[in-house]
Amino acid sequence: MSMATRTDTQSPAPHAADSHDLIRVQGARVNNLKDVTIEIPKRRLTVFTGVSGSGKSSLVFGTIAAESQRMINETYSAFVQGFMPTLARPEVDVLEGLTTAIIVDQQRMGTDPRSTVGTATDVNAMLRILFSRLGTPHIGSAQAFSFNVASISGAGAVTMERAGRNVKERRSFNVTGGMCPRCEGRGSVNDIDLTQLYDDGKSLNEGALTIPGYTMDGWYGRIFGGCGFFDPDKPIREFTKKELNDLLYKEPTKIKVDGINLTYEGLIPKIQKSMLSKDVDSLQSHIRAFVERAVTFTTCAECDGTRLNEAARSSKISGISIADACAMQISDLATWVRGLDEPSVAPLLATLQHTLDSFVGIGLGYLSLDRPSGTLSGGEAQRVKMIRHLGSSLTDVTYVFDEPTTGLHPHDIQRMNDLLLRLRDKGNTVLVVEHKPETIAIADHVVDLGPGAGTAGGTVCFEGTVEGLRASDTITGRHFDDRAALKETVRKPAGTLEIRGATAHNLRGVDVDIPLGVLVVVTGVAGSGKSSLVHGSIPAGAGVVSVDQGAIRGSRRSNPATYTGLLDPIRKAFAKANGVKPALFSANSEGACPSCNGAGVIYTDLAMMAGVATTCEECEGKRFQASVLDHHLGGRDISEVLAMSVIEAEEFFGSGEARTPAAHAILNRLADVGLGYLSLGQPLTTLSGGERQRLKLATHMSEKGGVYVLDEPTTGLHLADVEQLLGLLDRLVDSGKSVIVVEHHQAVMAHADWIIDLGPGAGHDGGRIVFEGTPADLVAARSTLTGEHLAAYVGT
């Protein structure tokens, strides 16, 4: 037996496979990036910083993550790719060293009325299996507990060919579902006020219908006039019972009008399909106003809002039904599941327990599984998406996060930092777009983009360590250790807004007087009841302007000019100066280039491959007909005006021949919220999250309201921009407005005149007022988590 020994003392040469430890980006030009070239270390935590609109998302999401996902999609067959989103290759010269990217962004989760936290995270699926195995009495398979499956049964004769001849057999089928038959699994029912649908003193031909879009000079007029179910010239109040029933409730029926095959359907089912089956917030403003006026939503009396039928609610485990389990706070549900001991379903219980513990670990233990997913904030939605990745065994994956600390109290940010570090320590590359200094501080590598926003950004200002960033002369470096000081004097309130016995969600009969005429900040840990108090208890009636974090909905044709209403006075000014119609100066109307229909580009669909967008040759991307561009205002045509930045346009419309006070007022508001660099015609789809919220704020500033309610306005704002926001809030208050801000940012808390702190914890551990007073009193008392963190922030 011999023993082999090494005689050489030199270490072996590194393996070729170990040399790919960098993600290399060369010549990135997505959106406003200017030939960016960087190297990002793998298996490290890299944070991307810079002012809002500097190009962070364009680099991380639009370039690195987008190319990774595109290349993964290309590994599937053409058939499968046909069902997947088609992604174009980003504008970049070289991308090397990519790994599989998992994107955890702040896109709101689906707003389908049937989507809940439980269905979005697969916890409901596991609970349904659990109850189908252990629930007593046993009522059926897992779908018997699903509020998306209706119970149906049927019987009849079927004809089949057997041994060369047709044979008839009687067959029956039965599907046991859990859907409540009254509300169809939505948990709420709607009652329609018929007086808002029509004026019964008029006939249909006289314009009796008051539903948006239902006019008699279009398709609806042809259908109603030719269906023959009633006389369109007879006033509706004179209709017989059958005629009124046909107008309102008739099932879809094939009819023939003037030789054309059409389908007639009653008004109520048609409205329910076209308007009430969608999320109210996603409807156009005039349709949303009609729905809010004509429809009242009430909790379903049959299922008491649980969405489940009586059979599904009757089957229980240890006295708990699936409806009870979904209504529990998740931290309580985790404790209940831990107490179940049933070897026959042990793997299921273990997986369910792990998922519920992940909710608690990520700070979402205060949610319940029956919470509609459309009501989650951007930060909550992002953390819900994180849950499926926390226990993953995958390594060497690139995780991409978009401001993961959004909506988190300073107390919770440390927990989020620990999760990011855990993902990194498992051997993953973690890329984070972030503004909070607490998260930037834990980075292994920092990439700072800028120096400005929009066209003034798009370059790498700094790459290196956190210490190097602090010492650098970049905007982020200079503001990294900024701390807002407590105000020496606070404003005196001009009155109070009384809230008595507030019980929305987890609030426990809260009584509070909110001072008016001052800057009030409502704070507390995530889930403590801030939004429930502010949005659920302050009447959203006259005088209250609410600016929430809801997404701006707009197509690639929408831009800041169309969204803010700025284009209307501009079109009128052009029309007046040239003696033509205003519609000529709209790229969505008469003035549109006929070749590209006013889009500026021509899209070519390539089936399962990414479509190609080429600049329209006829209008050269200007979107308008050549004849429209012959009309000028102040020496500029309409396409040149839309290419201007807000600051340029403010000067242009402020004086001289082009002076337009209505346009100038809107541009002033856009500049006020720090969007002076945006071009008027930039598609809304290219704006960052912070830019969209500030655009919404600028739009609402024109409304005639005495009370402004803002929901985390610092979301997506760079440290340097927070100062500008505080100045804007001060100007609003000094102009006689009352400003109520739901916020976690300590700079806003320190700047407040009055603080209302909710807590002490989240969910059923919160819902109470734990402090109300001035920021100085909160710091002095240090009696709450907020007080401790604010004291540390201001350095007292």
C-alpha atoms as one frame of an Amber mdcrd trajectory, in Angstrom:
protein
   0.000   0.000   0.000   1.589   3.211  -1.103   0.658   6.782  -0.218   0.732
   9.445  -2.898   2.384  12.680  -1.854   2.469  16.096  -3.497   5.934  17.249
  -4.308   5.003  20.688  -5.690   4.196  23.499  -3.301   2.651  25.826  -5.904
  -1.094  26.390  -5.677  -3.011  25.103  -8.717  -4.044  27.622 -11.373  -7.599
  28.941 -10.897 -10.218  27.006 -12.797 -11.583  28.787 -15.864 -15.127  28.454
 -14.485 -14.195  30.554 -11.456 -13.234  33.574 -13.542 -16.830  34.667 -14.227
 -17.371  36.629 -11.060 -18.542  39.911 -12.594 -21.617  41.127 -14.487 -20.211
  43.343 -17.235 -22.331  46.043 -18.868 -20.911  48.029 -21.795 -22.630  50.812
 -23.735 -26.078  50.760 -22.084 -28.428  53.302 -23.705 -31.884  52.356 -22.361
 -34.082  55.455 -21.779 -31.728  58.218 -20.522 -28.572  56.073 -19.997 -25.572
  57.540 -21.838 -23.353  54.646 -22.938 -23.019  53.366 -19.357 -20.225  50.855
 -18.766 -19.882  49.188 -15.336 -18.794  45.944 -13.699 -20.945  44.527 -10.871
 -19.504  41.882  -8.517 -21.473  38.641  -8.281 -22.534  37.062  -4.957 -22.456
  40.506  -3.352 -25.054  43.106  -2.345 -24.917  46.056  -4.762 -27.046  49.143
  -4.121 -27.881  51.592  -6.931 -28.417  55.187  -5.795 -29.080  58.551  -7.412
 -31.834  61.140  -7.669 -35.245  60.069  -8.921 -35.082  59.821 -12.712 -31.281
  59.435 -12.863 -31.441  56.068 -14.652 -31.248  53.517 -11.795 -34.286  51.528
 -12.906 -33.256  51.816 -16.561 -29.908  50.166 -15.739 -31.074  47.537 -13.244
 -34.549  46.622 -14.492 -34.547  47.856 -18.094 -31.100  46.484 -18.991 -29.703
  43.761 -16.700 -32.919  42.082 -15.501 -34.725  42.521 -18.850 -31.915  40.850
 -20.843 -31.659  37.990 -18.341 -35.391  37.301 -18.587 -35.353  37.598 -22.378
 -32.549  35.048 -22.691 -34.309  32.625 -20.343 -37.534  32.959 -22.364 -35.611
  32.110 -25.531 -34.714  28.685 -24.085 -38.381  27.651 -24.362 -40.002  26.353
 -27.546 -41.656  28.798 -29.932 -45.039  27.387 -28.863 -44.411  28.195 -25.181
 -42.917  31.608 -26.025 -46.212  32.471 -27.723 -47.853  32.507 -24.274 -45.111
  34.556 -22.597 -44.509  38.307 -22.636 -42.309  39.243 -25.590 -39.250  41.226
 -24.585 -37.052  43.255 -26.927 -33.279  43.191 -26.466 -32.206  46.250 -24.452
 -30.075  48.883 -26.164 -26.662  47.763 -24.917 -23.429  46.783 -26.678 -22.227
  44.008 -24.330 -23.825  42.143 -21.405 -21.717  39.354 -19.938 -21.869  37.207
 -16.846 -25.649  37.348 -16.414 -27.401  34.843 -14.179 -31.093  34.030 -13.823
 -32.832  37.191 -12.591 -35.744  37.140 -10.168 -37.468  40.529 -10.112 -39.229
  41.587  -6.905 -40.721  44.969  -7.813 -43.367  47.307  -6.452 -45.941  46.737
  -9.166 -49.340  46.535  -7.495 -50.730  43.031  -7.377 -53.742  42.123  -9.518
 -56.844  44.132  -8.697 -59.245  41.346  -9.661 -62.044  41.318  -7.045 -61.377
  37.619  -6.410 -57.635  37.982  -5.805 -56.638  37.890  -2.116 -53.377  37.603
  -0.180 -54.137  33.898   0.231 -54.704  33.173  -3.463 -51.723  35.301  -4.546
 -49.287  33.362  -2.326 -50.714  29.821  -2.747 -51.511  29.621   0.990 -55.211
  29.268   0.177 -54.430  26.299  -2.084 -52.643  24.533   0.791 -55.446  25.351
   3.245 -58.043  23.948   0.829 -56.172  20.645   0.616 -55.800  20.601   4.406
 -59.539  21.079   4.985 -60.460  18.536   2.286 -58.368  15.939   4.198 -59.054
  16.819   7.837 -62.266  18.884   7.848 -65.393  17.413   9.420 -67.916  16.847
   8.051 -66.121  15.879   4.830 -67.764  17.810   1.990 -65.545  17.026  -0.991
 -62.226  17.707  -2.684 -60.108  20.840  -2.360 -62.258  22.733  -4.892 -65.244
  22.403  -2.501 -63.413  25.048  -0.400 -62.587  27.385  -3.310 -64.600  30.592
  -3.673 -63.627  30.655  -7.369 -65.435  27.368  -8.172 -69.237  27.293  -8.372
 -71.288  24.212  -7.490 -73.021  22.939 -10.613 -74.800  19.739 -11.601 -76.508
  18.485 -14.741 -77.915  15.440 -16.484 -78.950  14.496 -19.980 -78.545  12.136
 -22.896 -75.270  11.940 -24.805 -74.830  10.320 -28.209 -71.660   8.377 -28.982
 -70.509   6.085 -31.724 -69.865   2.529 -30.616 -69.203  -0.501 -32.860 -70.267
   1.435 -35.946 -73.604   2.670 -34.644 -74.824   5.637 -32.604 -75.740   4.819
 -29.017 -77.544   7.131 -26.580 -76.650   7.017 -22.897 -77.857   8.994 -19.923
 -75.045  10.824 -18.151 -74.970  13.149 -15.142 -72.245  15.262 -13.614 -71.775
  17.092 -10.353 -69.140  19.704  -9.394 -68.934  20.714  -5.746 -67.401  24.169
  -5.397 -67.129  26.603  -2.500 -68.382  29.777  -4.212 -71.151  31.699  -2.463
 -74.046  31.674  -4.994 -75.276  35.141  -3.961 -72.082  37.196  -4.420 -70.285
  34.753  -6.786 -67.178  34.642  -4.594 -66.671  38.408  -4.382 -67.732  38.874
  -0.759 -69.837  41.927  -1.625 -72.976  42.506  -3.650 -73.983  45.579  -5.604
 -77.326  47.298  -5.756 -77.969  49.501  -8.772 -80.027  52.678  -8.424 -82.309
  52.536 -11.477 -82.975  56.297 -11.359 -79.307  56.815 -12.294 -79.655  54.633
 -15.436 -82.504  56.469 -17.137 -84.988  59.320 -16.942 -88.344  57.523 -16.963
 -90.174  60.628 -18.197 -88.423  60.382 -21.573 -88.457  57.762 -24.321 -85.252
  56.048 -25.477 -85.199  58.138 -28.648 -85.489  61.286 -26.534 -82.275  60.329
 -24.681 -83.702  58.621 -21.593 -80.511  56.622 -20.923 -77.969  58.433 -18.701
 -75.279  55.711 -18.758 -71.918  56.930 -20.200 -71.583  55.851 -23.837 -75.175
  54.656 -24.224 -76.414  57.059 -26.886 -79.104  56.443 -29.502 -76.990  57.667
 -32.425 -74.572  54.720 -32.318 -74.706  50.914 -32.117 -76.832  50.985 -28.969
 -79.437  53.122 -30.764 -79.577  50.623 -33.609 -79.974  47.709 -31.164 -82.588
  49.359 -28.923 -84.522  50.784 -31.873 -84.623  47.563 -33.900 -84.888  44.841
 -31.249 -88.704  44.956 -31.190 -88.969  44.219 -27.455 -90.376  47.697 -26.727
 -91.311  50.950 -28.433 -88.307  53.355 -28.388 -90.707  56.321 -28.764 -92.713
  55.468 -25.615 -91.690  57.038 -22.266 -90.098  54.419 -19.996 -92.632  55.044
 -17.193 -95.363  53.783 -19.596 -93.524  50.484 -20.290 -95.362  47.308 -19.314
 -93.779  45.041 -16.718 -92.480  42.734 -19.486 -91.065  45.628 -21.544 -89.237
  47.056 -18.532 -87.893  43.594 -17.680 -86.631  43.195 -21.271 -84.941  46.613
 -21.125 -83.216  45.915 -17.813 -82.669  42.175 -17.362 -83.085  40.235 -20.616
 -80.481  37.520 -21.168 -78.278  37.784 -24.313 -80.548  37.188 -27.310 -79.677
  37.040 -31.020 -81.554  39.639 -33.075 -81.415  40.869 -36.698 -81.500  44.603
 -37.406 -81.381  45.903 -40.997 -80.021  42.523 -42.101 -77.167  42.577 -39.550
 -76.876  39.879 -36.864 -76.583  41.507 -33.422 -76.902  40.480 -29.769 -79.356
  42.207 -27.458 -78.739  42.161 -23.709 -80.482  43.928 -20.804 -78.888  47.035
 -19.280 -78.141  45.494 -15.853 -76.150  42.392 -17.050 -74.395  44.573 -19.643
 -73.285  47.100 -16.995 -72.210  44.305 -14.649 -69.985  42.770 -17.343 -68.522
  45.973 -18.764 -68.132  48.100 -15.613 -68.764  46.261 -12.344 -66.531  43.253
 -13.050 -63.481  45.579 -13.157 -61.592  47.346 -10.420 -63.318  50.715  -9.903
 -59.984  52.596  -9.807 -59.005  51.278 -13.248 -62.084  52.773 -14.949 -62.006
  56.040 -16.856 -62.884  58.989 -14.648 -66.365  59.653 -16.113 -67.315  55.948
 -15.901 -65.934  55.728 -12.361 -68.057  58.743 -11.377 -71.136  57.024 -12.830
 -70.407  53.751 -10.974 -69.866  55.579  -7.677 -73.127  57.460  -8.221 -75.300
  54.552  -9.387 -73.953  51.527  -7.503 -73.731  50.757  -3.788 -71.492  47.893
  -2.654 -72.535  46.083   0.526 -71.194  43.000   2.310 -72.947  39.847   1.102
 -75.508  38.894   3.765 -75.536  35.225   2.733 -71.810  34.509   3.298 -71.089
  37.507   5.575 -68.270  38.580   3.260 -66.367  35.256   3.492 -67.055  34.509
  -0.232 -67.790  30.832   0.655 -71.057  28.903   0.580 -72.637  27.338   3.663
 -71.192  23.844   3.028 -67.601  25.150   2.838 -68.118  27.094   6.070 -69.612
  24.081   7.871 -66.529  21.833   7.600 -64.134  22.500  10.495 -60.808  21.445
  12.002 -60.647  21.841  15.785 -63.670  24.160  15.623 -62.116  26.424  12.941
 -63.575  26.676   9.417 -61.546  27.711   6.366 -63.366  31.079   6.469 -62.257
  31.555  10.092 -58.662  30.603   9.166 -58.545  33.122   6.293 -59.950  35.892
   8.505 -57.314  35.339  11.223 -54.260  37.536  11.485 -51.487  35.501   9.807
 -49.334  35.449  12.970 -52.304  33.852  14.829 -52.943  31.429  11.962 -49.276
  30.324  12.118 -49.725  29.524  15.815 -52.915  27.535  15.081 -51.256  25.511
  12.282 -48.296  24.779  14.581 -50.746  23.161  17.025 -52.087  20.687  14.441
 -50.514  17.236  14.739 -51.582  14.936  11.922 -48.910  12.610  10.448 -51.017
  11.878   7.338 -50.560  15.474   6.100 -47.195  16.231   7.739 -45.422  17.488
   4.543 -48.341  19.831   3.790 -48.371  21.200   7.351 -44.591  21.755   7.243
 -44.781  23.740   3.981 -47.789  25.741   5.186 -46.042  26.474   8.486 -42.885
  27.650   6.694 -44.859  29.993   4.398 -46.838  31.519   7.271 -43.638  31.963
   9.307 -42.129  33.756   6.281 -45.035  36.244   6.400 -44.272  36.937  10.053
 -40.505  37.087   9.470 -40.874  39.642   6.701 -43.113  41.867   8.837 -46.484
  40.999   7.289 -47.868  38.936  10.158 -50.570  41.572  10.642 -52.284  40.786
   7.297 -55.065  38.229   6.903 -55.384  35.810   3.972 -58.789  37.221   2.949
 -57.362  40.728   2.434 -57.972  41.735  -1.231 -54.564  41.896  -2.934 -55.512
  45.151  -4.711 -55.626  46.939  -1.318 -51.961  46.219  -0.506 -49.557  49.154
  -0.692 -46.580  48.995  -3.076 -44.228  48.044  -0.219 -46.585  45.344   1.092
 -47.034  43.898  -2.413 -43.258  43.713  -2.856 -42.797  41.902   0.460 -45.604
  39.463  -0.375 -43.738  38.622  -3.607 -40.547  38.062  -1.577 -42.159  35.296
   0.476 -41.843  32.600  -2.188 -38.103  33.285  -2.458 -37.135  33.274   1.226
 -36.928  29.496   1.654 -35.676  28.831  -1.869 -32.727  26.448  -2.291 -31.595
  28.258  -5.436 -28.116  29.789  -5.410 -26.213  31.892  -7.926 -29.413  33.738
  -8.761 -29.658  37.511  -9.266 -32.366  39.019  -7.059 -33.469  42.490  -8.161
 -35.328  44.696  -5.641 -37.005  48.045  -6.169 -36.829  50.102  -2.954 -37.629
  47.204  -0.590 -37.862  49.571   2.409 -40.891  51.411   0.941 -43.673  51.560
   3.515 -41.399  50.355   6.321 -41.003  52.045   9.687 -37.341  52.611  10.683
 -37.853  49.807  13.232 -38.644  47.337  10.383 -35.838  48.405   8.024 -33.244
  46.421  10.024 -35.328  43.275   9.513 -35.458  43.897   5.755 -31.679  44.474
   5.689 -31.172  41.100   7.409 -33.280  39.386   4.723 -31.243  40.965   1.913
 -28.009  39.854   3.579 -29.391  36.324   4.046 -30.141  36.075   0.321 -26.610
  37.283  -0.469 -24.985  34.871   1.991 -26.638  31.916   0.235 -24.446  32.735
  -2.780 -26.795  35.028  -4.690 -26.222  38.367  -6.394 -28.513  40.979  -4.851
 -29.161  44.226  -6.759 -31.140  46.883  -4.894 -32.421  50.264  -6.095 -32.673
  52.295  -2.895 -32.652  55.794  -1.359 -32.654  55.023   2.377 -29.167  55.508
   3.939 -29.827  52.610   6.377 -29.934  50.158   3.445 -27.195  51.819   1.390
 -24.929  51.407   4.461 -25.014  47.558   4.297 -23.943  47.415   0.636 -20.763
  45.631  -0.466 -20.706  47.762  -3.615 -22.436  51.054  -4.501 -23.216  52.441
  -7.966 -24.345  56.092  -7.952 -26.039  57.427 -11.085 -26.668  61.031 -12.005
 -25.640  63.738 -11.653 -29.168  65.000 -12.321 -32.446  63.534 -13.528 -33.826
  62.928 -16.999 -31.474  64.213 -19.701 -29.147  65.560 -16.971 -28.619  62.018
 -15.628 -27.769  58.649 -17.121 -24.074  58.527 -16.236 -22.193  56.679 -13.486
 -20.945  59.262 -10.967 -19.406  56.811  -8.502 -18.582  53.100  -8.118 -17.084
  51.603  -4.983 -17.615  51.155  -1.257 -19.997  52.993   1.080 -17.010  54.794
   2.677 -15.904  55.917  -0.777 -19.420  57.212  -1.524 -19.410  59.241   1.702
 -16.123  60.851   0.745 -17.143  61.469  -2.893 -18.452  64.783  -4.130 -21.615
  63.308  -5.685 -25.127  64.484  -4.682 -25.687  61.193  -2.823 -22.326  61.445
  -1.074 -22.937  65.024   0.032 -26.421  64.276   1.368 -25.688  60.799   2.786
 -25.408  62.003   6.378 -28.057  64.745   6.096 -30.320  64.996   9.120 -33.343
  67.298   9.362 -33.455  69.193  12.642 -36.486  69.645  14.871 -38.206  72.989
  14.287 -37.677  75.573  16.999 -41.272  76.779  16.755 -44.344  74.978  15.450
 -47.450  76.483  13.867 -50.613  76.986  15.903 -53.670  75.041  14.668 -56.587
  76.946  13.153 -59.138  74.326  14.194 -59.554  70.564  14.548 -60.934  67.686
  12.534 -62.676  65.361  14.985 -62.606  61.597  14.514 -64.699  59.613  16.985
 -64.963  55.845  17.425 -62.917  54.878  14.331 -63.071  51.095  13.883 -61.904
  50.537  10.271 -59.786  47.366   9.993 -57.707  47.059  13.204 -58.579  50.456
  14.783 -59.981  50.085  18.280 -62.581  52.808  18.658 -59.994  55.541  18.111
 -60.887  59.095  19.175 -58.509  61.762  17.908 -58.553  65.483  17.094 -56.432
  66.242  14.016 -55.247  69.892  14.051 -56.069  71.907  10.929 -53.945  74.600
   9.315 -50.677  72.839  10.221 -48.443  70.003   8.956 -49.607  66.779  10.656
 -47.648  63.526  10.296 -49.366  60.216  11.068 -46.780  57.515  11.751 -46.300
  54.077  13.306 -44.976  50.646  12.293 -46.323  49.042   9.096 -49.786  47.659
   9.827 -50.431  49.823  12.892 -53.553  51.420  11.361 -52.248  54.672   9.820
 -53.991  54.327   6.451 -57.123  52.951   8.128 -57.281  56.093  10.256 -56.494
  58.617   7.545 -58.201  57.104   4.484 -60.929  55.188   6.335 -62.008  57.796
   8.873 -61.488  61.212   7.266 -64.563  61.794   5.093 -63.359  61.997   1.494
 -65.951  64.619   0.663 -65.789  68.303  -0.049 -62.514  69.953   0.734 -60.433
  66.752   1.105 -57.842  66.045  -1.613 -56.311  62.584  -1.260 -53.064  61.707
  -3.085 -52.377  57.996  -2.616 -49.806  55.591  -4.058 -52.168  54.097  -6.628
 -50.492  53.540  -9.967 -50.966  56.063 -12.773 -52.762  54.226 -15.536 -51.779
  55.348 -18.981 -50.754  53.924 -22.337 -47.584  54.760 -24.244 -49.620  57.585
 -25.842 -50.086  59.232 -22.418 -47.548  61.829 -21.311 -47.263  64.576 -18.658
 -48.991  67.055 -20.985 -52.078  64.862 -21.475 -52.199  63.582 -17.870 -52.128
  67.009 -16.216 -54.543  68.619 -18.688 -51.731  70.911 -19.897 -52.356  70.027
 -23.536 -55.844  71.583 -23.569 -54.763  75.236 -23.087 -51.759  74.653 -25.394
 -54.014  73.320 -28.184 -56.416  76.251 -27.749 -53.524  78.733 -27.864 -52.200
  77.174 -31.107 -55.717  77.118 -32.606 -56.381  80.775 -31.719 -53.008  81.936
 -33.082 -53.533  80.122 -36.395 -57.325  80.316 -36.818 -57.830  76.549 -37.026
 -59.485  73.815 -34.905 -57.825  72.723 -31.616 -58.269  69.033 -32.629 -55.504
  69.498 -35.233 -52.941  69.793 -32.438 -53.758  66.405 -30.878 -51.736  63.341
 -31.910 -54.756  61.252 -30.872 -57.216  63.157 -33.057 -57.348  64.988 -36.386
 -53.734  66.122 -36.385 -52.275  62.596 -36.104 -49.848  61.362 -38.717 -51.910
  58.947 -40.885 -49.014  56.536 -41.295 -48.373  55.811 -37.578 -51.749  57.072
 -36.233 -49.967  59.594 -34.028 -47.782  57.073 -32.196 -44.517  58.344 -33.748
 -43.363  54.769 -34.257 -44.675  51.792 -36.217 -44.920  48.519 -34.315 -44.320
  45.287 -36.198 -45.623  42.162 -34.446 -43.276  39.176 -34.839 -45.457  36.577
 -33.039 -43.466  34.901 -30.251 -40.421  37.108 -30.894 -40.176  40.657 -29.574
 -42.002  43.162 -31.731 -39.990  45.820 -33.505 -40.699  49.539 -33.124 -39.335
  51.678 -35.962 -39.538  55.462 -36.148 -42.265  56.508 -38.572 -40.608  57.664
 -41.820 -43.438  60.003 -42.785 -43.510  62.164 -39.631 -39.962  61.266 -38.431
 -41.316  60.441 -34.978 -42.992  63.841 -34.531 -46.483  62.187 -34.462 -48.228
  64.963 -36.427 -49.146  65.533 -40.064 -46.727  67.797 -41.960 -49.471  70.392
 -42.523 -50.029  70.697 -38.738 -46.346  71.511 -38.216 -46.722  74.544 -40.507
 -48.735  76.232 -37.731 -46.599  78.018 -35.142 -46.994  79.707 -31.776 -44.148
  81.941 -30.610 -41.987  80.544 -33.412 -42.416  76.919 -32.356 -44.585  74.129
 -33.784 -46.542  71.700 -31.570 -43.930  68.896 -31.813 -41.184  71.286 -30.663
 -43.338  72.370 -27.705 -43.892  68.720 -26.641 -40.134  68.120 -26.808 -39.498
  70.982 -24.331 -38.698  70.336 -20.678 -41.073  71.711 -18.029 -38.571  74.492
 -17.168 -38.220  75.543 -20.847 -41.984  75.450 -21.373 -42.566  77.470 -18.189
 -40.438  80.263 -19.610 -41.967  79.923 -23.101 -45.619  80.145 -21.954 -44.884
  82.740 -19.270 -44.338  85.753 -21.493 -44.200  87.040 -25.045 -46.357  85.964
 -27.956 -46.918  82.454 -26.500 -48.066  83.707 -23.090 -50.758  81.274 -21.868
 -51.639  81.744 -18.154 -53.588  78.439 -17.878 -50.632  76.417 -19.218 -48.132
  78.439 -17.170 -50.020  77.647 -13.914 -49.842  73.871 -14.561 -46.141  74.100
 -15.481 -45.481  76.022 -12.250 -46.965  73.158 -10.238 -44.853  70.581 -12.106
 -41.704  72.595 -11.377 -42.818  72.975  -7.725 -42.784  69.195  -7.170 -39.309
  68.868  -8.711 -40.250  67.663 -12.205 -38.706  70.590 -14.079 -36.499  68.249
 -16.118 -39.341  66.120 -17.598 -40.180  66.680 -21.246 -43.861  67.369 -21.896
 -44.216  64.548 -24.416 -42.310  61.810 -22.529 -44.482  58.636 -22.356 -45.810
  57.937 -18.837 -44.639  54.325 -19.193 -41.001  55.515 -18.992 -41.403  57.450
 -15.706 -40.015  56.103 -12.438 -42.227  55.419  -9.404 -41.174  58.619  -7.623
 -41.795  60.702 -10.736 -45.300  59.281 -11.147 -46.293  60.088  -7.582 -45.011
  63.661  -7.881 -46.854  64.043 -11.201 -50.043  62.963  -9.423 -49.324  65.418
  -6.579 -48.859  68.272  -9.069 -52.207  67.431 -10.695 -54.072  67.387  -7.378
 -52.529  70.695  -6.246 -54.938  72.512  -8.574 -58.008  71.078  -6.841 -60.016
  73.339  -4.580 -59.511  71.585  -1.268 -58.713  72.748   2.225 -57.282  69.425
   3.491 -54.535  67.545   1.636 -53.968  63.889   2.578 -50.655  62.495   1.263
 -49.647  58.826   1.502 -45.861  58.465   1.855 -44.883  61.254  -0.577 -41.145
  60.507  -0.012 -41.491  57.160  -1.845 -38.889  57.112  -4.628 -37.310  60.404
  -3.515 -33.568  60.903  -3.197 -32.191  62.385   0.030 -31.606  65.673  -1.802
 -35.200  65.779  -3.071 -36.742  65.293   0.389 -35.639  68.824   1.276 -37.511
  70.193  -1.742 -40.612  68.189  -0.745 -40.520  69.665   2.774 -40.422  73.142
   1.192 -43.469  72.247  -0.931 -45.389  70.995   2.142 -44.510  74.241   3.949
 -45.792  76.325   1.018 -49.075  74.372   1.000 -49.575  74.972   4.741 -48.551
  78.637   4.507 -51.134  79.153   1.744 -53.868  78.188   4.215 -54.143  74.448
   3.523 -54.180  71.672   6.111 -51.693  68.896   5.226 -51.948  65.397   6.712
 -49.084  63.071   5.747 -48.834  59.310   6.375 -45.060  58.891   6.524 -42.119
  56.870   7.909 -39.300  59.191   6.824 -37.728  60.780   9.911 -36.980  64.040
   8.051 -40.726  64.587   7.488 -41.489  63.638  11.117 -38.896  66.119  12.411
 -40.368  68.849  10.193 -43.956  68.286  11.376 -45.962  70.644  13.579 -47.894
  67.744  15.123 -47.331  63.987  15.212 -49.929  61.247  15.720 -48.213  57.900
  16.413 -50.171  54.639  16.136 -49.227  51.278  17.560 -47.699  49.941  19.630
 -47.425  47.015  17.176 -49.031  45.834  13.942 -52.393  44.177  13.295 -54.303
  43.411  16.484 -51.258  44.630  18.458 -51.840  48.095  16.978 -54.856  50.234
  16.243 -54.372  52.618  19.170 -52.992  56.151  19.513 -49.741  55.805  21.483
 -48.657  59.444  21.172 -49.966  62.782  19.941 -48.038  66.009  20.283 -45.099
  67.935  18.830 -41.984  66.167  17.452 -39.915  67.708  20.300 -42.243  66.130
  22.892 -42.052  62.755  21.110 -38.242  62.850  21.145 -38.152  63.938  24.786
 -40.541  61.186  25.889 -39.029  58.339  23.796 -42.071  56.363  24.893 -42.674
  54.679  21.512 -40.615  52.941  18.818 -41.065  56.016  16.609 -39.831  58.272
  19.433 -36.679  56.190  19.921 -35.809  56.163  16.211 -36.576  59.869  15.749
 -34.387  60.737  18.780 -31.517  58.720  17.288 -32.070  60.405  13.906 -31.934
  63.997  15.192 -29.000  63.080  17.428 -30.414  63.956  20.847
